[in-house]
Amino acid sequence: METIPDICEDSSSVWTCPSDTVFYDASVIWGLIGPRRIFGDLGTYEAVNWFFLAGAVAPILVWFAAKAFPQQEWIRLINMPVLIGATGYMPPATAVNYTTWIIAGFLSGFVVYRYRPDWWRRNNYVLSGALDAGLAFMGVLLYFCLGLEDISLSWWGNDLDGCPVAYCPTAKGVVVDGCPVVY
């Protein structure tokens, strides 16, 4: 983004040019709004705090399961920090995308590897390359078919902001015309 001169100069939206403004936005969110109004008792995301506890307890549950069922060797192979951390690397998407990713990974990495190891050794690298190439091809195709603003198709991807209420307050009880009120 920073190697293209003036790429963000003509943008009317604060959401379309991320580069270094992420640090500014984060400092505004944490400095002005404050963590209590986001993750505390005044905020919308108060329940997120429980996931810190779940992340700390999950590896202990796997350890107990491995001790309780020593004949099930596959339990020892569950690595909860990797499983939980890997979700942070997935792009934001719907649950359909995640389940497709899990099913494809399970079929290739477990079923085919276990029951057809010769086929897996021969074709898994090709499968990986085909999935990556298909993703790149579809990204380009979607950009040219749906992402250009001067095309007559009207869908959420053509909207510059993508969020018509991005300017609305998130504090409980604040009323602004055209914005939902958080209670």
OpenMM code with the backbone's topology and positions (N, CA, C; nanometers):
from openmm import Vec3, app, unit

residues = "MET GLU THR ILE PRO ASP ILE CYS GLU ASP SER SER SER VAL TRP THR CYS PRO SER ASP THR VAL PHE TYR ASP ALA SER VAL ILE TRP GLY LEU ILE GLY PRO ARG ARG ILE PHE GLY ASP LEU GLY THR TYR GLU ALA VAL ASN TRP PHE PHE LEU ALA GLY ALA VAL ALA PRO ILE LEU VAL TRP PHE ALA ALA LYS ALA PHE PRO GLN GLN GLU TRP ILE ARG LEU ILE ASN MET PRO VAL LEU ILE GLY ALA THR GLY TYR MET PRO PRO ALA THR ALA VAL ASN TYR THR THR TRP ILE ILE ALA GLY PHE LEU SER GLY PHE VAL VAL TYR ARG TYR ARG PRO ASP TRP TRP ARG ARG ASN ASN TYR VAL LEU SER GLY ALA LEU ASP ALA GLY LEU ALA PHE MET GLY VAL LEU LEU TYR PHE CYS LEU GLY LEU GLU ASP ILE SER LEU SER TRP TRP GLY ASN ASP LEU ASP GLY CYS PRO VAL ALA TYR CYS PRO THR ALA LYS GLY VAL VAL VAL ASP GLY CYS PRO VAL VAL TYR".split()
positions = [
    Vec3(0.0827, -0.1196, 0.0000),
    Vec3(0.0000, 0.0000, 0.0000),
    Vec3(0.0870, 0.1258, 0.0000),
    Vec3(0.1973, 0.1248, 0.0727),
    Vec3(0.2783, 0.2446, 0.0840),
    Vec3(0.3686, 0.2675, -0.0365),
    Vec3(0.3845, 0.1677, -0.1236),
    Vec3(0.4721, 0.1843, -0.2394),
    Vec3(0.4023, 0.2535, -0.3553),
    Vec3(0.2701, 0.2648, -0.3501),
    Vec3(0.1952, 0.3317, -0.4563),
    Vec3(0.1692, 0.4751, -0.4110),
    Vec3(0.2233, 0.5728, -0.4813),
    Vec3(0.2069, 0.7120, -0.4366),
    Vec3(0.0613, 0.7577, -0.4404),
    Vec3(0.0202, 0.8270, -0.3375),
    Vec3(-0.1118, 0.8897, -0.3255),
    Vec3(-0.2277, 0.7920, -0.3405),
    Vec3(-0.2102, 0.6667, -0.3010),
    Vec3(-0.3186, 0.5689, -0.3173),
    Vec3(-0.4359, 0.5992, -0.2254),
    Vec3(-0.4093, 0.6584, -0.1117),
    Vec3(-0.5184, 0.6836, -0.0168),
    Vec3(-0.5602, 0.8301, -0.0124),
    Vec3(-0.5061, 0.9132, -0.0987),
    Vec3(-0.5352, 1.0562, -0.0928),
    Vec3(-0.6773, 1.0902, -0.1355),
    Vec3(-0.7300, 1.0210, -0.2370),
    Vec3(-0.8620, 1.0552, -0.2887),
    Vec3(-0.9742, 0.9783, -0.2220),
    Vec3(-0.9441, 0.8984, -0.1228),
    Vec3(-1.0456, 0.8157, -0.0603),
    Vec3(-1.1301, 0.8989, 0.0353),
    Vec3(-1.2610, 0.8848, 0.0228),
    Vec3(-1.3508, 0.9567, 0.1122),
    Vec3(-1.3838, 0.8748, 0.2366),
    Vec3(-1.3366, 0.7506, 0.2424),
    Vec3(-1.3689, 0.6631, 0.3536),
    Vec3(-1.2448, 0.6367, 0.4381),
    Vec3(-1.2629, 0.6361, 0.5679),
    Vec3(-1.1507, 0.6057, 0.6572),
    Vec3(-1.1267, 0.4560, 0.6675),
    Vec3(-1.2169, 0.3727, 0.6122),
    Vec3(-1.2067, 0.2281, 0.6270),
    Vec3(-1.1347, 0.1613, 0.5106),
    Vec3(-1.1012, 0.2320, 0.4040),
    Vec3(-1.0482, 0.1674, 0.2841),
    Vec3(-0.8977, 0.1774, 0.2697),
    Vec3(-0.8271, 0.2529, 0.3498),
    Vec3(-0.6821, 0.2659, 0.3393),
    Vec3(-0.6183, 0.2313, 0.4729),
    Vec3(-0.5920, 0.1036, 0.4975),
    Vec3(-0.5483, 0.0627, 0.6298),
    Vec3(-0.4076, 0.1070, 0.6659),
    Vec3(-0.3092, 0.0852, 0.5845),
    Vec3(-0.1653, 0.1022, 0.6088),
    Vec3(-0.1321, 0.1398, 0.7524),
    Vec3(-0.0827, 0.2587, 0.7756),
    Vec3(-0.0383, 0.2960, 0.9104),
    Vec3(-0.1503, 0.3497, 0.9980),
    Vec3(-0.2665, 0.3720, 0.9430),
    Vec3(-0.3738, 0.4270, 1.0246),
    Vec3(-0.4269, 0.3275, 1.1260),
    Vec3(-0.3880, 0.2008, 1.1144),
    Vec3(-0.4309, 0.1019, 1.2122),
    Vec3(-0.3824, 0.1411, 1.3511),
    Vec3(-0.2578, 0.1879, 1.3610),
    Vec3(-0.2046, 0.2278, 1.4907),
    Vec3(-0.2779, 0.3503, 1.5441),
    Vec3(-0.3116, 0.4423, 1.4562),
    Vec3(-0.3879, 0.5592, 1.4992),
    Vec3(-0.5263, 0.5171, 1.5461),
    Vec3(-0.5937, 0.4333, 1.4659),
    Vec3(-0.7279, 0.3881, 1.5037),
    Vec3(-0.7249, 0.3130, 1.6360),
    Vec3(-0.6247, 0.2259, 1.6538),
    Vec3(-0.6157, 0.1501, 1.7783),
    Vec3(-0.5930, 0.2430, 1.8972),
    Vec3(-0.5099, 0.3452, 1.8786),
    Vec3(-0.4854, 0.4365, 1.9902),
    Vec3(-0.6113, 0.5164, 2.0225),
    Vec3(-0.6905, 0.5505, 1.9219),
    Vec3(-0.8158, 0.6212, 1.9473),
    Vec3(-0.9129, 0.5302, 2.0209),
    Vec3(-0.9249, 0.4067, 1.9727),
    Vec3(-1.0192, 0.3141, 2.0363),
    Vec3(-0.9816, 0.2897, 2.1813),
    Vec3(-0.8548, 0.2573, 2.2052),
    Vec3(-0.8152, 0.2231, 2.3416),
    Vec3(-0.7954, 0.3465, 2.4287),
    Vec3(-0.7557, 0.4586, 2.3693),
    Vec3(-0.7301, 0.5781, 2.4493),
    Vec3(-0.8542, 0.6596, 2.4784),
    Vec3(-0.9367, 0.6798, 2.3768),
    Vec3(-1.0541, 0.7639, 2.3958),
    Vec3(-1.1759, 0.6859, 2.4441),
    Vec3(-1.2027, 0.5759, 2.3780),
    Vec3(-1.3207, 0.4975, 2.4167),
    Vec3(-1.2911, 0.4192, 2.5429),
    Vec3(-1.1772, 0.3520, 2.5463),
    Vec3(-1.1363, 0.2785, 2.6644),
    Vec3(-1.1786, 0.1341, 2.6630),
    Vec3(-1.0986, 0.0502, 2.7254),
    Vec3(-1.1305, -0.0928, 2.7268),
    Vec3(-1.2582, -0.1263, 2.8034),
    Vec3(-1.2942, -0.0458, 2.9004),
    Vec3(-1.4153, -0.0761, 2.9772),
    Vec3(-1.5398, -0.0613, 2.8920),
    Vec3(-1.5371, 0.0365, 2.7991),
    Vec3(-1.6540, 0.0581, 2.7130),
    Vec3(-1.6540, -0.0353, 2.5926),
    Vec3(-1.5501, -0.1161, 2.5759),
    Vec3(-1.5485, -0.2145, 2.4685),
    Vec3(-1.5640, -0.3548, 2.5266),
    Vec3(-1.4764, -0.3899, 2.6218),
    Vec3(-1.4747, -0.5253, 2.6774),
    Vec3(-1.5227, -0.5323, 2.8210),
    Vec3(-1.5547, -0.4203, 2.8811),
    Vec3(-1.5972, -0.4189, 3.0205),
    Vec3(-1.7472, -0.4248, 3.0366),
    Vec3(-1.7937, -0.3892, 3.1544),
    Vec3(-1.9365, -0.3971, 3.1846),
    Vec3(-2.0190, -0.2945, 3.1076),
    Vec3(-1.9549, -0.1948, 3.0479),
    Vec3(-2.0268, -0.0963, 2.9678),
    Vec3(-2.0229, -0.1282, 2.8189),
    Vec3(-1.9511, -0.2320, 2.7802),
    Vec3(-1.9278, -0.2582, 2.6391),
    Vec3(-2.0104, -0.3705, 2.5807),
    Vec3(-2.0013, -0.3787, 2.4495),
    Vec3(-2.0740, -0.4803, 2.3747),
    Vec3(-2.0057, -0.6155, 2.3827),
    Vec3(-1.8738, -0.6171, 2.3957),
    Vec3(-1.7968, -0.7413, 2.3872),
    Vec3(-1.7520, -0.7935, 2.5236),
    Vec3(-1.8347, -0.7768, 2.6233),
    Vec3(-1.8014, -0.8207, 2.7587),
    Vec3(-1.7800, -0.9718, 2.7652),
    Vec3(-1.8562, -1.0486, 2.6880),
    Vec3(-1.8472, -1.1951, 2.6923),
    Vec3(-1.7165, -1.2472, 2.6331),
    Vec3(-1.6464, -1.1654, 2.5566),
    Vec3(-1.5192, -1.2089, 2.4967),
    Vec3(-1.4170, -1.2435, 2.6046),
    Vec3(-1.4256, -1.1813, 2.7192),
    Vec3(-1.3301, -1.2069, 2.8271),
    Vec3(-1.3321, -1.3524, 2.8726),
    Vec3(-1.4457, -1.4192, 2.8597),
    Vec3(-1.4547, -1.5591, 2.9006),
    Vec3(-1.3705, -1.6494, 2.8115),
    Vec3(-1.3402, -1.6055, 2.6896),
    Vec3(-1.2613, -1.6882, 2.6002),
    Vec3(-1.1145, -1.6965, 2.6448),
    Vec3(-1.0666, -1.5999, 2.7209),
    Vec3(-0.9326, -1.6111, 2.7786),
    Vec3(-0.9280, -1.7294, 2.8752),
    Vec3(-1.0311, -1.7433, 2.9554),
    Vec3(-1.0396, -1.8570, 3.0467),
    Vec3(-1.0530, -1.9880, 2.9697),
    Vec3(-1.1368, -1.9888, 2.8648),
    Vec3(-1.1530, -2.1092, 2.7829),
    Vec3(-1.0212, -2.1482, 2.7162),
    Vec3(-0.9455, -2.0511, 2.6699),
    Vec3(-0.8161, -2.0800, 2.6081),
    Vec3(-0.7153, -2.1350, 2.7069),
    Vec3(-0.7240, -2.0955, 2.8325),
    Vec3(-0.6338, -2.1481, 2.9345),
    Vec3(-0.6747, -2.2882, 2.9795),
    Vec3(-0.8037, -2.3165, 2.9799),
    Vec3(-0.8538, -2.4451, 3.0279),
    Vec3(-0.8477, -2.5535, 2.9195),
    Vec3(-0.8604, -2.5165, 2.7924),
    Vec3(-0.8682, -2.6141, 2.6834),
    Vec3(-0.7492, -2.7110, 2.6790),
    Vec3(-0.6231, -2.6658, 2.6903),
    Vec3(-0.5127, -2.7624, 2.6893),
    Vec3(-0.5145, -2.8562, 2.8103),
    Vec3(-0.5630, -2.8074, 2.9231),
    Vec3(-0.5711, -2.8914, 3.0424),
    Vec3(-0.6747, -3.0018, 3.0213),
    Vec3(-0.7856, -2.9695, 2.9563),
    Vec3(-0.8881, -3.0710, 2.9272),
    Vec3(-0.8333, -3.1782, 2.8326),
    Vec3(-0.7541, -3.1381, 2.7347),
    Vec3(-0.6934, -3.2360, 2.6437),
    Vec3(-0.5956, -3.3246, 2.7205),
    Vec3(-0.5192, -3.2663, 2.8110),
    Vec3(-0.4246, -3.3438, 2.8919),
    Vec3(-0.4992, -3.4461, 2.9776),
    Vec3(-0.6093, -3.4016, 3.0417),
    Vec3(-0.6901, -3.4951, 3.1216),
    Vec3(-0.7501, -3.6055, 3.0340),
    Vec3(-0.7957, -3.5706, 2.9158),
    Vec3(-0.8522, -3.6715, 2.8253),
    Vec3(-0.7458, -3.7726, 2.7835),
    Vec3(-0.6229, -3.7268, 2.7595),
    Vec3(-0.5148, -3.8183, 2.7219),
    Vec3(-0.4800, -3.9118, 2.8376),
    Vec3(-0.4872, -3.8617, 2.9609),
    Vec3(-0.4607, -3.9459, 3.0779),
    Vec3(-0.5762, -4.0433, 3.1039),
    Vec3(-0.6989, -3.9983, 3.0808),
    Vec3(-0.8155, -4.0826, 3.1064),
    Vec3(-0.8316, -4.1929, 3.0014),
    Vec3(-0.7882, -4.1665, 2.8789),
    Vec3(-0.8013, -4.2631, 2.7700),
    Vec3(-0.6651, -4.2881, 2.7049),
    Vec3(-0.5735, -4.3562, 2.7756),
    Vec3(-0.4384, -4.3749, 2.7210),
    Vec3(-0.4357, -4.4626, 2.5953),
    Vec3(-0.5360, -4.5455, 2.5754),
    Vec3(-0.5393, -4.6297, 2.4562),
    Vec3(-0.5727, -4.5491, 2.3302),
    Vec3(-0.6301, -4.4327, 2.3455),
    Vec3(-0.6614, -4.3449, 2.2319),
    Vec3(-0.5432, -4.2513, 2.2058),
    Vec3(-0.4500, -4.2958, 2.1237),
    Vec3(-0.3270, -4.2193, 2.1024),
    Vec3(-0.3498, -4.0886, 2.0281),
    Vec3(-0.4578, -4.0779, 1.9530),
    Vec3(-0.4826, -3.9568, 1.8760),
    Vec3(-0.5111, -3.8367, 1.9652),
    Vec3(-0.5548, -3.8596, 2.0882),
    Vec3(-0.5840, -3.7480, 2.1787),
    Vec3(-0.4560, -3.6708, 2.2103),
    Vec3(-0.3433, -3.7411, 2.2207),
    Vec3(-0.2155, -3.6744, 2.2486),
    Vec3(-0.1756, -3.5790, 2.1361),
    Vec3(-0.2280, -3.6016, 2.0167),
    Vec3(-0.1910, -3.5197, 1.9018),
    Vec3(-0.2691, -3.3883, 1.8928),
    Vec3(-0.3695, -3.3708, 1.9769),
    Vec3(-0.4477, -3.2466, 1.9757),
    Vec3(-0.3649, -3.1369, 2.0411),
    Vec3(-0.3428, -3.0306, 1.9686),
    Vec3(-0.2665, -2.9171, 2.0183),
    Vec3(-0.3582, -2.7956, 2.0195),
    Vec3(-0.4182, -2.7684, 2.1337),
    Vec3(-0.5172, -2.6612, 2.1432),
    Vec3(-0.4601, -2.5223, 2.1124),
    Vec3(-0.3390, -2.4857, 2.1564),
    Vec3(-0.2882, -2.3534, 2.1172),
    Vec3(-0.2769, -2.3369, 1.9657),
    Vec3(-0.2372, -2.4446, 1.8965),
    Vec3(-0.2287, -2.4360, 1.7511),
    Vec3(-0.3683, -2.4267, 1.6899),
    Vec3(-0.4621, -2.5078, 1.7372),
    Vec3(-0.5975, -2.5038, 1.6832),
    Vec3(-0.6648, -2.3690, 1.7077),
    Vec3(-0.6516, -2.3171, 1.8275),
    Vec3(-0.7142, -2.1886, 1.8588),
    Vec3(-0.6419, -2.0759, 1.7855),
    Vec3(-0.5085, -2.0804, 1.7826),
    Vec3(-0.4322, -1.9755, 1.7155),
    Vec3(-0.4511, -1.9748, 1.5657),
    Vec3(-0.4756, -2.0908, 1.5069),
    Vec3(-0.4932, -2.0986, 1.3615),
    Vec3(-0.6184, -2.0253, 1.3162),
    Vec3(-0.7175, -2.0150, 1.4023),
    Vec3(-0.8378, -1.9428, 1.3622),
    Vec3(-0.8098, -1.7945, 1.3421),
    Vec3(-0.7070, -1.7426, 1.4053),
    Vec3(-0.6704, -1.6027, 1.3853),
    Vec3(-0.6105, -1.5763, 1.2486),
    Vec3(-0.5589, -1.6800, 1.1833),
    Vec3(-0.5001, -1.6633, 1.0514),
    Vec3(-0.6017, -1.6823, 0.9394),
    Vec3(-0.7215, -1.7299, 0.9739),
    Vec3(-0.8245, -1.7465, 0.8714),
    Vec3(-0.8858, -1.6107, 0.8410),
    Vec3(-0.9205, -1.5882, 0.7162),
    Vec3(-0.9834, -1.4603, 0.6836),
    Vec3(-1.1221, -1.4518, 0.7435),
    Vec3(-1.1681, -1.3298, 0.7693),
    Vec3(-1.3037, -1.3167, 0.8220),
    Vec3(-1.4041, -1.3682, 0.7195),
    Vec3(-1.4838, -1.4609, 0.7592),
    Vec3(-1.5790, -1.5227, 0.6679),
    Vec3(-1.6924, -1.5841, 0.7478),
    Vec3(-1.7851, -1.6447, 0.6764),
    Vec3(-1.8982, -1.7085, 0.7429),
    Vec3(-1.8582, -1.8487, 0.7877),
    Vec3(-1.9460, -1.9124, 0.8631),
    Vec3(-1.9180, -2.0468, 0.9129),
    Vec3(-1.9066, -2.1476, 0.7991),
    Vec3(-1.9699, -2.1223, 0.6870),
    Vec3(-1.9601, -2.2124, 0.5720),
    Vec3(-1.8150, -2.2224, 0.5259),
    Vec3(-1.7453, -2.1095, 0.5246),
    Vec3(-1.6050, -2.1107, 0.4831),
    Vec3(-1.5191, -2.1911, 0.5803),
    Vec3(-1.5446, -2.1774, 0.7089),
    Vec3(-1.4665, -2.2506, 0.8076),
    Vec3(-1.4921, -2.4005, 0.7990),
    Vec3(-1.6180, -2.4386, 0.7832),
    Vec3(-1.6474, -2.5811, 0.7765),
    Vec3(-1.5888, -2.6431, 0.6505),
    Vec3(-1.5879, -2.5715, 0.5408),
    Vec3(-1.5250, -2.6214, 0.4188),
    Vec3(-1.3756, -2.6411, 0.4405),
    Vec3(-1.3121, -2.5463, 0.5078),
    Vec3(-1.1689, -2.5547, 0.5375),
    Vec3(-1.1404, -2.6753, 0.6272),
    Vec3(-1.2242, -2.6965, 0.7270),
    Vec3(-1.2045, -2.8084, 0.8194),
    Vec3(-1.2271, -2.9418, 0.7493),
    Vec3(-1.3318, -2.9507, 0.6676),
    Vec3(-1.3607, -3.0756, 0.5973),
    Vec3(-1.2489, -3.1099, 0.4990),
    Vec3(-1.2035, -3.0127, 0.4208),
    Vec3(-1.0952, -3.0383, 0.3244),
    Vec3(-0.9664, -3.0775, 0.3967),
    Vec3(-0.9350, -3.0106, 0.5042),
    Vec3(-0.8148, -3.0449, 0.5808),
    Vec3(-0.8239, -3.1818, 0.6446),
    Vec3(-0.9403, -3.2167, 0.6983),
    Vec3(-0.9590, -3.3475, 0.7599),
    Vec3(-0.9506, -3.4593, 0.6563),
    Vec3(-1.0183, -3.4407, 0.5435),
    Vec3(-1.0153, -3.5444, 0.4406),
    Vec3(-0.8745, -3.5660, 0.3854),
    Vec3(-0.8036, -3.4569, 0.3581),
    Vec3(-0.6698, -3.4700, 0.3020),
    Vec3(-0.5669, -3.5118, 0.4071),
    Vec3(-0.5710, -3.4472, 0.5227),
    Vec3(-0.4671, -3.4687, 0.6226),
    Vec3(-0.4867, -3.5891, 0.7114),
    Vec3(-0.6073, -3.6442, 0.7156),
    Vec3(-0.6301, -3.7607, 0.8004),
    Vec3(-0.6780, -3.8816, 0.7204),
    Vec3(-0.7921, -3.8668, 0.6539),
    Vec3(-0.8528, -3.9818, 0.5867),
    Vec3(-0.7634, -4.0333, 0.4743),
    Vec3(-0.7285, -3.9460, 0.3801),
    Vec3(-0.6475, -3.9902, 0.2660),
    Vec3(-0.5073, -4.0297, 0.3132),
    Vec3(-0.4505, -3.9541, 0.4049),
    Vec3(-0.3157, -3.9861, 0.4554),
    Vec3(-0.3131, -4.1225, 0.5238),
    Vec3(-0.4210, -4.1550, 0.5932),
    Vec3(-0.4243, -4.2810, 0.6669),
    Vec3(-0.4585, -4.4017, 0.5793),
    Vec3(-0.5572, -4.3847, 0.4912),
    Vec3(-0.6058, -4.4997, 0.4161),
    Vec3(-0.5488, -4.5113, 0.2748),
    Vec3(-0.4953, -4.4059, 0.2191),
    Vec3(-0.4337, -4.4090, 0.0860),
    Vec3(-0.3031, -4.3301, 0.0891),
    Vec3(-0.2043, -4.3749, 0.1672),
    Vec3(-0.0808, -4.2964, 0.1827),
    Vec3(-0.0037, -4.2797, 0.0521),
    Vec3(-0.0083, -4.3785, -0.0372),
    Vec3(0.0617, -4.3626, -0.1663),
    Vec3(-0.0011, -4.2512, -0.2492),
    Vec3(-0.1332, -4.2493, -0.2537),
    Vec3(-0.2015, -4.1432, -0.3274),
    Vec3(-0.1728, -4.0076, -0.2636),
    Vec3(-0.1717, -4.0028, -0.1304),
    Vec3(-0.1460, -3.8777, -0.0596),
    Vec3(-0.0059, -3.8261, -0.0926),
    Vec3(0.0955, -3.9137, -0.0901),
    Vec3(0.2331, -3.8717, -0.1213),
    Vec3(0.2447, -3.8192, -0.2639),
    Vec3(0.1717, -3.8825, -0.3568),
    Vec3(0.1789, -3.8427, -0.4963),
    Vec3(0.1035, -3.7132, -0.5252),
    Vec3(-0.0120, -3.6942, -0.4616),
    Vec3(-0.1043, -3.5899, -0.5064),
    Vec3(-0.1323, -3.4777, -0.4073),
    Vec3(-0.0888, -3.4862, -0.2843),
    Vec3(-0.1248, -3.3832, -0.1873),
    Vec3(-0.0616, -3.2488, -0.2211),
    Vec3(0.0613, -3.2505, -0.2699),
    Vec3(0.1272, -3.1252, -0.3095),
    Vec3(0.0532, -3.0612, -0.4264),
    Vec3(0.0089, -3.1435, -0.5206),
    Vec3(-0.0675, -3.0925, -0.6347),
    Vec3(-0.2019, -3.0369, -0.5872),
    Vec3(-0.2668, -3.1058, -0.4945),
    Vec3(-0.3927, -3.0575, -0.4394),
    Vec3(-0.3739, -2.9217, -0.3723),
    Vec3(-0.2682, -2.9085, -0.2946),
    Vec3(-0.2403, -2.7819, -0.2276),
    Vec3(-0.2184, -2.6698, -0.3292),
    Vec3(-0.1400, -2.6971, -0.4311),
    Vec3(-0.1172, -2.5970, -0.5355),
    Vec3(-0.2441, -2.5625, -0.6105),
    Vec3(-0.3276, -2.6632, -0.6371),
    Vec3(-0.4533, -2.6385, -0.7079),
    Vec3(-0.5478, -2.5524, -0.6243),
    Vec3(-0.5542, -2.5769, -0.4946),
    Vec3(-0.6394, -2.4949, -0.4082),
    Vec3(-0.5888, -2.3514, -0.4011),
    Vec3(-0.4568, -2.3327, -0.3902),
    Vec3(-0.3994, -2.1977, -0.3885),
    Vec3(-0.4221, -2.1259, -0.5210),
    Vec3(-0.4012, -2.1961, -0.6318),
    Vec3(-0.4224, -2.1354, -0.7633),
    Vec3(-0.5695, -2.1020, -0.7852),
    Vec3(-0.6584, -2.1896, -0.7402),
    Vec3(-0.8013, -2.1625, -0.7528),
    Vec3(-0.8428, -2.0403, -0.6728),
    Vec3(-0.7860, -2.0244, -0.5541),
    Vec3(-0.8154, -1.9072, -0.4734),
    Vec3(-0.7682, -1.7807, -0.5426),
    Vec3(-0.6451, -1.7821, -0.5953),
    Vec3(-0.5920, -1.6651, -0.6653),
    Vec3(-0.6740, -1.6335, -0.7900),
    Vec3(-0.7086, -1.7354, -0.8668),
    Vec3(-0.7876, -1.7152, -0.9877),
    Vec3(-0.9236, -1.6543, -0.9533),
    Vec3(-0.9902, -1.7083, -0.8520),
    Vec3(-1.1213, -1.6566, -0.8145),
    Vec3(-1.1117, -1.5154, -0.7584),
    Vec3(-1.0024, -1.4845, -0.6873),
    Vec3(-0.9838, -1.3482, -0.6394),
    Vec3(-0.9762, -1.2489, -0.7539),
    Vec3(-0.9000, -1.2825, -0.8575),
    Vec3(-0.8893, -1.1957, -0.9747),
    Vec3(-1.0228, -1.1887, -1.0480),
    Vec3(-1.0870, -1.3028, -1.0651),
    Vec3(-1.2154, -1.3065, -1.1351),
    Vec3(-1.3209, -1.2236, -1.0614),
    Vec3(-1.3281, -1.2387, -0.9304),
    Vec3(-1.4253, -1.1609, -0.8536),
    Vec3(-1.3953, -1.0123, -0.8589),
    Vec3(-1.2666, -0.9768, -0.8583),
    Vec3(-1.2313, -0.8355, -0.8674),
    Vec3(-1.2814, -0.7766, -0.9988),
    Vec3(-1.2545, -0.8435, -1.1089),
    Vec3(-1.2948, -0.7903, -1.2380),
    Vec3(-1.4455, -0.7997, -1.2615),
    Vec3(-1.5093, -0.8996, -1.2052),
    Vec3(-1.6534, -0.9152, -1.2287),
    Vec3(-1.7382, -0.8336, -1.1325),
    Vec3(-1.6967, -0.8227, -1.0070),
    Vec3(-1.7836, -0.7620, -0.9065),
    Vec3(-1.7217, -0.6446, -0.8316),
    Vec3(-1.5908, -0.6295, -0.8355),
    Vec3(-1.5268, -0.5304, -0.7507),
    Vec3(-1.5112, -0.3933, -0.8100),
    Vec3(-1.5209, -0.3794, -0.9388),
    Vec3(-1.5043, -0.2478, -0.9997),
    Vec3(-1.6272, -0.1619, -0.9738),
    Vec3(-1.6040, -0.0356, -0.9388),
    Vec3(-1.7142, 0.0503, -0.8977),
    Vec3(-1.7997, 0.0978, -1.0139),
    Vec3(-1.7450, 0.1034, -1.1339),
    Vec3(-1.8221, 0.1569, -1.2457),
    Vec3(-1.9085, 0.0506, -1.3137),
    Vec3(-1.9077, -0.0708, -1.2620),
    Vec3(-1.9923, -0.1763, -1.3171),
    Vec3(-2.1336, -0.1572, -1.2631),
    Vec3(-2.2316, -0.1907, -1.3427),
    Vec3(-2.3702, -0.1649, -1.3040),
    Vec3(-2.4218, -0.2595, -1.1957),
    Vec3(-2.3487, -0.3662, -1.1627),
    Vec3(-2.3938, -0.4556, -1.0571),
    Vec3(-2.3911, -0.3828, -0.9233),
    Vec3(-2.4938, -0.3990, -0.8464),
    Vec3(-2.5001, -0.3356, -0.7154),
    Vec3(-2.5022, -0.4440, -0.6091),
    Vec3(-2.3986, -0.4505, -0.5315),
    Vec3(-2.3905, -0.5479, -0.4233),
    Vec3(-2.3027, -0.4898, -0.3140),
    Vec3(-2.2920, -0.5578, -0.1994),
    Vec3(-2.2210, -0.5024, -0.0835),
    Vec3(-2.0734, -0.4800, -0.1109),
    Vec3(-2.0134, -0.5513, -0.2030),
    Vec3(-1.8717, -0.5331, -0.2326),
    Vec3(-1.8409, -0.4046, -0.3067),
    Vec3(-1.9405, -0.3437, -0.3686),
    Vec3(-1.9191, -0.2180, -0.4400),
    Vec3(-1.9291, -0.0972, -0.3487),
    Vec3(-1.9803, -0.1146, -0.2290),
    Vec3(-1.9939, -0.0047, -0.1350),
    Vec3(-1.8567, 0.0252, -0.0752),
    Vec3(-1.8133, 0.1498, -0.0830),
    Vec3(-1.6788, 0.1841, -0.0353),
    Vec3(-1.6615, 0.1565, 0.1130),
    Vec3(-1.7567, 0.1990, 0.1933),
    Vec3(-1.7444, 0.1766, 0.3368),
    Vec3(-1.7762, 0.0331, 0.3740),
    Vec3(-1.8802, -0.0216, 0.3188),
    Vec3(-1.9233, -0.1548, 0.3558),
    Vec3(-1.9980, -0.1571, 0.4875),
    Vec3(-2.0028, -0.0438, 0.5528),
    Vec3(-2.0697, -0.0366, 0.6825),
    Vec3(-2.1397, 0.0982, 0.6929),
    Vec3(-2.2693, 0.1037, 0.6663),
    Vec3(-2.3378, 0.2329, 0.6669),
    Vec3(-2.3495, 0.2965, 0.8050),
    Vec3(-2.3315, 0.2197, 0.9108),
    Vec3(-2.3416, 0.2767, 1.0453),
    Vec3(-2.2049, 0.2829, 1.1134),
    Vec3(-2.0977, 0.2935, 1.0354),
    Vec3(-1.9631, 0.2954, 1.0930),
    Vec3(-1.9405, 0.4192, 1.1793),
    Vec3(-2.0132, 0.5241, 1.1556),
    Vec3(-1.9966, 0.6481, 1.2309),
    Vec3(-2.0812, 0.6505, 1.3579),
    Vec3(-2.1622, 0.5499, 1.3794),
    Vec3(-2.2543, 0.5483, 1.4933),
    Vec3(-2.1821, 0.5180, 1.6240),
    Vec3(-2.2295, 0.5758, 1.7348),
    Vec3(-2.1675, 0.5485, 1.8647),
    Vec3(-2.2019, 0.4077, 1.9149),
    Vec3(-2.1115, 0.3511, 1.9933),
    Vec3(-2.1338, 0.2178, 2.0481),
    Vec3(-2.1624, 0.2205, 2.1977),
    Vec3(-2.1634, 0.3381, 2.2569),
    Vec3(-2.1919, 0.3489, 2.3998),
    Vec3(-2.3407, 0.3237, 2.4241),
    Vec3(-2.3704, 0.2614, 2.5358),
    Vec3(-2.5089, 0.2285, 2.5689),
    Vec3(-2.5894, 0.3557, 2.5959),
    Vec3(-2.7086, 0.3607, 2.5338),
    Vec3(-2.8018, 0.4690, 2.5618),
    Vec3(-2.7810, 0.5957, 2.4813),
    Vec3(-2.6776, 0.6067, 2.3983),
    Vec3(-2.6543, 0.7272, 2.3195),
    Vec3(-2.7426, 0.7222, 2.1957),
    Vec3(-2.8222, 0.8270, 2.1745),
    Vec3(-2.9170, 0.8311, 2.0637),
    Vec3(-2.8671, 0.9294, 1.9587),
    Vec3(-2.8506, 0.8799, 1.8350),
    Vec3(-2.8111, 0.9620, 1.7201),
    Vec3(-2.9041, 0.9249, 1.6060),
    Vec3(-2.9555, 1.0255, 1.5327),
    Vec3(-3.0475, 0.9985, 1.4219),
    Vec3(-2.9831, 0.9078, 1.3192),
    Vec3(-3.0561, 0.8028, 1.2789),
    Vec3(-3.0094, 0.7104, 1.1779),
    Vec3(-2.9205, 0.5989, 1.2293),
    Vec3(-2.8981, 0.5948, 1.3602),
    Vec3(-2.8113, 0.4936, 1.4183),
    Vec3(-2.8894, 0.4057, 1.5162),
    Vec3(-2.8531, 0.2792, 1.5254),
    Vec3(-2.9177, 0.1937, 1.6256),
    Vec3(-2.8713, 0.2321, 1.7667),
    Vec3(-2.9581, 0.2163, 1.8617),
    Vec3(-2.9261, 0.2491, 2.0022),
    Vec3(-2.8868, 0.1196, 2.0731),
    Vec3(-2.7728, 0.1205, 2.1393),
    Vec3(-2.7248, 0.0043, 2.2122),
    Vec3(-2.7759, 0.0131, 2.3551),
    Vec3(-2.8414, -0.0936, 2.4019),
    Vec3(-2.8927, -0.0958, 2.5383),
    Vec3(-2.8171, -0.1925, 2.6232),
] * unit.nanometer
topology = app.Topology()
chain = topology.addChain("A")
for resn in residues:
    res = topology.addResidue(resn, chain)
    for name in ("N", "CA", "C"):
        topology.addAtom(name, app.Element.getBySymbol(name[0]), res)
